[in-house]
Amino acid sequence: MSHDHHHHGCCGYSTNPEDYFLTRRQFLNRAGLGLGALSLATLLDPSDLAAASAPGPVTAGNPLLPRAPHFPGKAKSVIHIFAQGAPSHMDTWDPKPALSRLDGQTLPDGGIAMGSPFKFNRMGQSGIEVSELFANLGKHVDDMAVIRSMHTDIPAHEVATVFMNTGSLRIPKPSMGSWVVYGLGSVNQNLPGFISLRTGGLPPGGAANYQAGFLPGMFQGTSVSTASQSVQQMIQNIRNPYINMGAKEQERQIDFVKSLNEIQARNLQRDAALETRLESYEIAFRMQTEATDVFDVMKEPQSVRDAYGNTPQGRQLLIARRLVEKGVRFVQVWHDGWDHHQDLEVRITAKAREIDKPLAALMTDLKQRGLLDSTLVVWGGEFGRKPTKDRNGYDNPGRDHNNRAFSTWMAGGGVKGGIVHGATDEFGAESITDKVHVHDLHATILRCLGFDHTKLTYRFNGRDFRLTDVAGNVVKPILA
């Protein structure tokens, strides 16, 4: 920077942003490496972030503006309740009377049969059998498509959890929520399009479960711990803890950064990474008002709060409904602790009690508000359990991991209610009829939102990637 620019301000600092803008690229230009540097920059610049086949154009300026899917989808948003730890299907959604008859006997695989300690009752008009664990939730079975024939690749928690969220076992890839926001944009520009709610620490696999992977960072999930009832504690850094700065001052700061960005855009080609970063600052600024409001369940009438219950899961599911109502596309709700190798009867009862009432309240609430038709609700874990007693706990038995069979249910936007899809064998050891793989589940969720899963792609490293990798069939019988 030449010295003749220093003619301003008492401290010798320029207030003209142009004065600070000698970028590395410009330096290379001036140093005689211009053409080579610029052509390299063009190759490396991801500003064609939407040149892949997002259904509608993704504008570099604001990649979160709402877009139309491939065809009209019934669901406009998703609430995915992740029962992490792998719930036992034969104790929840997949009754096995043959297993109960053989309780305590040796099965062909050499294990000791463990019949479910829970009764199954026919519920709803459809008469679908539901475990007594879900006495409240079961009342909504006429809105559910219960899939009893799920299977996945590997029965290890971390791998299977990330696989359920990203469809990838090896390479870090974008999560389902990121794909949905990439495809649809967001209805509410003052909140992130994808929010991941948890009541404890990070899930197995950590941020890989809600990452954007190779998609632009704007599509990453925002992880929020709802363990505390204080909004300030839920959303870290919603206020600057060091400087008590008013909205006007913050706005001036952001406008200044914007002006720097405009100079960058004029002088060089547009830089998507920079624009994405700036957009995230602006969302963070707008969030300060809206997020403080939407996460505050005290704004709900007492009767609504009572229906959900003043528990971590109750508050979490009430916040999920408030987020969907405000136009958030994808809300992930973590409910961990379903890993029951021993003491299954006591521990799964406690787990089910945490979610039964609030999740039933969510279903009722969505229905009463006319939101269930446009919201796809999905419940399930990362794999299932074995029909035999786990070797670790013959006295207070539980069940070991099983990737060959588990249950999931879906309700709301785009899904038929009151139906059961697929079946496991007589003991629940393996899915045998109308099997549904994780890729199939993802393909079906995308279909409910209006996407052909084979066409929702993003070009990265010279090839087109998609959520369902190179597989996946839509489970058509459960579609409305």
RAQUILIN-V262539 format. One record per run of one state. SS is the DSSP state (helix for helix, strand for strand, loop for the rest). FROM is the first residue (numbers start at 0). LEN is the number of residues. Records with the same first field share a line. If there is no record, write none. Layout:
SS: FROM-LEN, FROM-LEN
This chain:
loop: 0-2, 5-11, 20-3, 44-1, 48-28, 83-5, 91-5, 101-4, 106-5, 113-6, 123-4, 134-2, 151-5, 166-9, 184-9, 198-7, 209-7, 219-2, 225-5, 234-12, 267-4, 294-2, 299-2, 308-3, 325-4, 335-6, 342-1, 368-3, 380-3, 385-2, 388-2, 393-3, 397-3, 402-3, 412-2, 415-3, 421-1, 424-6, 433-2, 448-8, 460-2, 466-9, 479-1
helix: 2-3, 16-4, 23-21, 45-3, 88-3, 96-5, 131-3, 136-7, 156-10, 175-9, 205-4, 216-3, 230-4, 246-21, 271-23, 296-3, 301-7, 311-14, 343-25, 371-3, 390-3, 437-11, 475-3
strand: 76-7, 105-1, 111-2, 119-4, 127-4, 143-8, 193-5, 221-4, 329-6, 341-1, 374-6, 383-2, 387-1, 396-1, 400-2, 405-7, 414-1, 418-3, 422-2, 430-3, 435-2, 456-4, 462-4, 478-1
